[in-house]
Amino acid sequence: MIPQQLLFYCRPGFEPDLAGEIATKAAALGWQGYPRPQVGHVGFVLTDERPANALHRALPLASLVFARQSLVALEPLELSREDRLSPIVEQVLESGWSFESLWQETPDTNDAKALAGLIKALQRPLESMLKKRGALRRKAGGRRLHLWWTEGDRVQLGMSFPGNRSEQPGGIRRLRFPHDAPSRSTLKLEEAWHEFVPRDQWDSRLAEGMQAADLGAAPGGWTWQLVRRGMQVYAIDNGPMDGGLMATDLVEHLREDGFVWAPPMRLDWLVCDIVDKPARVIDMVERWLVKRWCREAVFNLKLPMKQRWEAVADGLARLDRSLTAAGVEAEIACRHLYHDREEVTVHVRLFN
Ligand SMILES: C[S@@+](CC[C@H](N)C(=O)[O-])C[C@H]1O[C@@H](n2cnc3c(N)ncnc32)[C@H](O)[C@@H]1O
């Protein structure tokens, strides 16, 4: 049986955005199919002859904005409450798939979280049945079986591959709030670094002695992350900065307008969390990049509008065009992070 669906997880409320994104990108790659948005996830059903694995590879998770996880999937199963396990095992065997691990997940809603007890009770019996039938084994190319429960009697099976998936359950990176950080927003920048900077490069790209600017810095959650890495920070904001952070002597607080302030020399990092129109933020960041005032940037695009995918796609395309026209070679990535709400996070790294 050739799987003919993809399954993507997302933050509840962003299903239309993810559906629009997948439909647009699949069509641009010449694939036929339609999105099936449901709470906290979007299925993409192919009406194409080619196997779904090929589209899955052509749409890497890292290139998608609104997807938290990306799987090749089978048709959802309706289960009877008397015997949930047999149909699951049967579908796995029919598919011919085999795996190294089994993850059970649910949409990120309170209703779905109530399924936690059921899921826990099923884990061991399922693993043992799948092992007995050879579908769960030690060497299976790192493939993982995902059981996506939307109801106690409704589950969809999906498969993920190393290198093109989130390694976090539910695609959610949970981070501990650092007790002395001045605001919860601090987790947005920390998550952005986990997402965009490979861990083995932190010591060279997020290094002690680097210089950074934080636009819209107050009270200092993002500046706190930069300081924690030992960087010197220009914190630009009319509002007050956290006293403890100022006592580190690593922060220069300037009560200036982040949209017009220019750094005195080339910096390593620009970060910006100002709440304003995406187009205005992009124009400002574009100026920084074209003038090569920083090597890397992380900034948020706030999305209070209805057509969020369209707004993001327009903004990113415009940034890409301007940088290309100015001869600036850069890598641009944009993700809707777990700690982002009505916003997405963009990362840009200059190559020259
Ligand atoms: C969401 S808060 C930033 C929170 C911060 N990242 C943190 O982690 O604590 C947005 C900040 O942008 C500032 N702001 C708004 N317009 C600005 C501008 N034109 N220039 C500089 N800062 C601005 C506001 O004063 C506010 O403190």
The ligand as a Gaussian input file, in Angstrom:
#p B3LYP/6-31G(d) Opt

LIG

0 1
 C        7.064000      42.883000      22.804000
 S        7.975000      44.128000      23.584000
 C        9.585000      43.484000      23.610000
 C        9.834000      42.471000      24.653000
 C       11.299000      42.062000      24.734000
 N       11.727000      41.352000      23.535000
 C       11.567000      41.193000      25.925000
 O       11.893000      40.020000      25.714000
 O       11.483000      41.662000      27.061000
 C        8.063000      45.371000      22.381000
 C        8.877000      46.582000      22.774000
 O        9.061000      47.384000      21.611000
 C        9.179000      48.719000      22.025000
 N        8.992000      49.595000      20.851000
 C        7.876000      49.864000      20.151000
 N        8.154000      50.699000      19.129000
 C        9.494000      50.927000      19.163000
 C       10.400000      51.661000      18.364000
 N        9.955000      52.353000      17.317000
 N       11.702000      51.676000      18.706000
 C       12.162000      50.989000      19.768000
 N       11.338000      50.246000      20.549000
 C       10.031000      50.234000      20.259000
 C        8.132000      48.867000      23.109000
 O        8.471000      49.942000      23.966000
 C        8.229000      47.504000      23.793000
 O        9.062000      47.573000      24.941000

